[in-house]
Amino acid sequence: VMVPLNYTEFIDDLTYLVKSGVIPMSRIDDAVRRILRVKFTMGLFENPFADYSLVNELGSQ
């Protein structure tokens, strides 16, 4: 699930869907587990800040 621009509405909708049993909590747990695994693998918790020295290269090619 991609989070829309209005993330508070997304959270409210997702909370409702979980509480009403449409989406099982186990599905949320699985998604979070996969996201965190990738972030740990990429080292995003050791160095969470972007390298702004490369900002001028973004979109340059």
C-alpha positions as CSV (number, residue, x, y, z in Angstrom):
1,V,0.0,0.0,0.0
2,M,1.4,3.4,-1.0
3,V,0.6,6.1,1.5
4,P,-1.4,9.0,-0.1
5,L,-0.6,12.7,0.4
6,N,-3.2,12.9,3.2
7,Y,-1.5,10.3,5.5
8,T,-3.9,11.0,8.4
9,E,-6.9,10.0,6.3
10,F,-4.9,6.8,5.3
11,I,-4.2,6.0,8.9
12,D,-7.9,6.5,9.9
13,D,-9.0,4.3,7.0
14,L,-6.5,1.6,7.7
15,T,-7.3,1.6,11.4
16,Y,-11.0,1.2,10.5
17,L,-10.3,-1.7,8.1
18,V,-8.2,-3.5,10.7
19,K,-10.7,-3.0,13.5
20,S,-13.6,-4.2,11.3
21,G,-11.7,-7.3,10.3
22,V,-11.3,-6.5,6.6
23,I,-7.5,-6.4,6.9
24,P,-6.0,-8.8,9.4
25,M,-3.4,-7.4,11.8
26,S,-1.1,-10.2,10.7
27,R,-1.0,-8.5,7.3
28,I,0.1,-5.2,8.8
29,D,2.7,-7.0,10.9
30,D,4.0,-8.8,7.8
31,A,4.3,-5.5,5.9
32,V,6.1,-3.7,8.7
33,R,8.5,-6.6,9.1
34,R,9.4,-6.5,5.4
35,I,9.8,-2.7,5.4
36,L,12.0,-2.8,8.5
37,R,14.1,-5.6,7.2
38,V,15.0,-3.6,4.1
39,K,15.7,-0.5,6.1
40,F,18.1,-2.4,8.4
41,T,19.7,-4.1,5.4
42,M,20.3,-0.7,3.7
43,G,21.8,0.7,6.9
44,L,19.2,3.4,7.3
45,F,19.2,3.2,11.0
46,E,22.9,3.6,11.3
47,N,23.1,6.6,9.0
48,P,19.5,7.9,8.6
49,F,20.4,11.3,7.0
50,A,20.7,12.0,3.3
51,D,24.0,13.0,1.7
52,Y,23.2,16.6,0.6
53,S,26.5,17.0,-1.1
54,L,25.0,15.0,-4.0
55,V,21.8,17.2,-4.3
56,N,22.9,18.9,-7.5
57,E,23.3,15.6,-9.2
58,L,19.7,14.6,-8.7
59,G,17.9,14.6,-12.0
60,S,21.0,15.7,-13.9
61,Q,21.1,12.8,-16.3
